Amino acid sequence: MPARPRTRSAKTTLSLDAIVAATLALVDELGCEAVSMRRVSQAVQTGPASLYVYVPDRGALMALAHDLAVADVRLPTEADGDWRARLELLVDRAVAALAAHNDIATVGMTGTLPGPHILRITEELLRLLRTGGISDAACAWAADLIGQYIASSALEEAMWSRARRSQERADGSPPEETTDKEEKAEEAFAARLDALYRSLPAERYPTIRALTPLLTGGDGASRAAWKIRVLIDGLLATPHSDT
């Protein structure tokens, strides 16, 4: 008698790597807040208690997922330009990597210790800052400042991606031309914001009304490039004696 065909997938081989990968996949699908030890255990086909053999708690697991999110970030090389061009590129790549995983960037803003992939990026970031002549004292605090910029930018990009996917589901349209759709979503929001600003009474909000075209102008990429340029310019202008 022929063997009955398998009707369910084979059980996932339990390992720390498999658990962390499943956790990140759940973040992609549901967002950080919805990820529980129970849901992770279901994803790897085991009981919640089994996870504690590999991690002490949910916080440690989320920290590992956050670190995994930037595992594939490529460090810029000399072919990418001078120290400043490489620093801007590194920041862009870190933002893109985190933004690709829903709101995983929030984990890095909750006091978790960095993992090896985060440390690799931080090491290169600090090395590039020192190469550019930034004082050690400024470098130390710049790592925190740039880290906050990376996290907040990633969360903003992820928000636009979620809005685009939500619109696709509502329209029933295929998930193609992603960048174009996200740009259109940003443009639509800018138009709504512009309309709001222009509707404000000038006698109460004179400065907002005067700056409205500038407040709502410019695309996301241009604004992002300007922000990181301002951060670096500020660091270069900081006296070396400042701490």
C-alpha positions in Angstrom: 0.0 0.0 0.0 1.5 3.4 -1.0 2.5 5.7 1.8 0.0 8.4 2.6 1.3 11.8 1.4 2.4 14.3 4.1 -0.4 16.7 4.8 1.6 19.2 7.0 5.0 20.6 6.8 7.8 19.1 8.8 8.4 20.6 12.2 11.0 23.4 12.2 14.3 22.3 13.6 14.5 24.3 16.9 17.6 26.5 17.2 18.3 30.1 18.3 18.7 31.2 14.7 15.3 29.7 13.7 13.6 31.3 16.7 15.1 34.8 15.9 14.2 34.5 12.2 10.6 33.5 13.1 10.4 36.5 15.5 11.6 38.9 12.8 9.1 37.4 10.4 6.3 38.0 12.9 7.4 41.6 13.3 7.2 42.0 9.5 3.7 40.7 9.6 2.2 42.0 12.8 4.5 44.7 14.3 6.6 44.5 17.4 3.8 45.0 20.0 1.9 42.0 18.7 4.8 39.6 18.9 4.6 37.4 22.0 6.5 34.4 23.1 3.3 32.3 22.5 3.2 33.5 18.9 6.9 32.8 18.3 6.6 29.3 19.8 3.6 28.6 17.5 5.7 29.8 14.5 8.5 27.3 15.3 6.1 24.6 16.3 7.0 24.2 20.0 5.8 25.3 23.4 6.5 28.7 24.9 8.6 27.2 27.7 11.0 25.7 25.1 12.0 29.2 24.0 13.4 30.0 27.4 16.1 27.5 26.8 17.5 29.9 24.2 16.6 33.3 25.5 15.9 34.6 29.0 12.9 36.7 28.1 10.9 38.5 25.3 13.1 41.6 25.5 16.3 39.6 24.8 14.5 37.9 21.8 13.4 41.2 20.4 16.9 42.6 20.7 18.2 39.6 18.7 15.5 40.2 16.0 16.5 43.9 15.8 20.2 42.9 15.3 19.2 40.4 12.6 17.4 43.1 10.7 20.7 44.8 9.9 22.7 41.7 9.3 22.9 42.2 5.6 23.9 45.9 5.7 27.0 46.3 3.5 29.7 48.6 4.8 30.8 51.2 2.2 34.2 50.9 0.7 36.7 53.4 -0.6 35.1 53.0 -4.0 32.0 54.8 -2.5 33.8 58.1 -2.0 35.4 60.0 0.9 34.6 59.5 4.6 31.6 61.7 4.4 30.0 60.0 1.4 30.6 56.6 3.0 29.1 57.8 6.3 25.9 59.1 4.5 25.7 55.8 2.5 26.1 53.7 5.7 23.3 55.7 7.4 21.1 55.3 4.3 21.6 51.5 4.2 21.0 51.1 8.0 17.7 53.1 7.6 16.6 51.0 4.6 17.4 47.7 6.4 15.4 48.6 9.5 12.5 50.1 7.5 12.2 46.8 5.6 11.1 45.1 8.9 8.0 47.1 10.0 8.6 48.9 13.3 11.6 46.8 14.5 13.5 50.1 14.9 11.5 50.8 18.0 13.5 48.0 19.8 16.7 50.0 19.4 15.1 52.9 21.2 14.3 50.9 24.4 17.7 50.6 26.0 18.6 47.1 24.6 22.2 46.2 24.3 23.6 46.1 20.8 24.3 42.8 19.1 27.2 41.9 16.7 25.6 43.3 13.6 24.7 46.6 15.3 28.2 46.8 16.7 29.7 46.2 13.3 27.8 49.3 11.9 28.6 51.4 15.0 32.3 50.5 14.7 32.4 51.7 11.1 30.3 54.8 11.9 32.7 55.8 14.6 35.7 55.1 12.4 34.4 57.3 9.6 33.7 60.1 12.0 37.2 60.0 13.4 38.6 59.8 9.9 36.7 63.0 9.2 38.5 64.8 12.0 35.6 64.7 14.5 36.8 64.8 18.1 36.5 61.7 20.2 34.2 63.4 22.6 31.9 64.5 19.7 32.1 61.0 18.1 30.9 59.4 21.3 27.8 61.4 21.5 27.3 61.5 17.7 26.9 57.7 17.7 23.8 58.2 19.9 22.5 61.1 17.8 22.9 59.4 14.5 21.5 56.2 16.0 18.3 58.1 16.9 18.2 59.6 13.4 18.5 56.1 11.9 15.7 54.7 14.1 13.3 57.5 13.6 13.9 57.6 9.8 13.4 53.9 9.6 10.1 54.1 11.4 8.9 56.9 9.1 9.8 54.9 6.0 8.1 51.8 7.4 5.0 53.8 8.1 4.8 54.8 4.4 5.3 51.2 3.4 2.4 50.1 5.6 0.2 52.8 4.2 1.0 51.8 0.7 0.2 48.1 1.4 -3.0 49.0 3.1 -4.0 51.0 0.1 -3.1 48.1 -2.2 -5.4 45.8 -0.2 -8.2 48.4 -0.3 -7.8 48.8 -4.0 -7.1 45.2 -4.8 -4.1 46.2 -6.8 -1.0 44.1 -7.2 2.1 44.9 -5.1 4.2 46.4 -7.9 5.8 49.8 -8.5 6.4 50.1 -4.8 8.6 53.2 -4.8 6.2 55.0 -7.1 3.2 54.2 -4.9 5.0 55.3 -1.7 6.0 58.6 -3.4 2.4 59.2 -4.3 1.3 58.4 -0.8 3.8 61.0 0.5 2.7 63.5 -2.0 -1.0 63.0 -1.0 -0.1 63.5 2.6 1.9 66.6 1.8 -1.1 68.0 -0.2 -3.4 67.4 2.8 -0.9 69.1 5.2 -0.5 72.0 2.8 -4.3 72.4 2.7 -4.4 72.4 6.5 -1.7 75.0 6.8 -3.3 77.3 4.2 -6.6 77.1 6.0 -5.1 78.4 9.3 -5.9 82.0 10.2 -2.9 84.1 9.4 -3.3 86.4 12.4 -2.9 83.4 14.7 -0.4 81.4 12.8 1.6 84.0 10.7 4.8 82.0 10.6 3.3 78.7 9.5 1.3 80.5 6.8 4.4 82.3 5.6 6.5 79.1 5.4 3.8 76.8 4.1 5.3 76.2 0.7 8.6 75.3 2.3 7.1 73.2 5.1 5.3 70.9 2.7 7.8 71.0 -0.2 10.6 68.7 -1.2 10.6 64.9 -1.6 11.5 62.4 1.1 14.9 61.6 -0.3 15.9 65.2 -0.5 14.8 65.9 3.0 16.7 62.8 4.3 19.9 63.9 2.5 19.6 67.4 4.0 19.1 66.1 7.5 22.2 63.9 7.6 24.2 66.7 6.0 23.1 69.1 8.8 24.1 66.5 11.4 27.5 66.1 9.9 28.0 69.8 9.4 27.1 70.3 13.1 29.6 67.8 14.2 32.3 69.4 12.1 31.5 72.8 13.6 31.6 71.5 17.2 34.7 72.7 19.0 37.0 69.8 20.0 36.9 70.9 23.6 33.2 70.4 23.9 32.0 67.4 25.9 
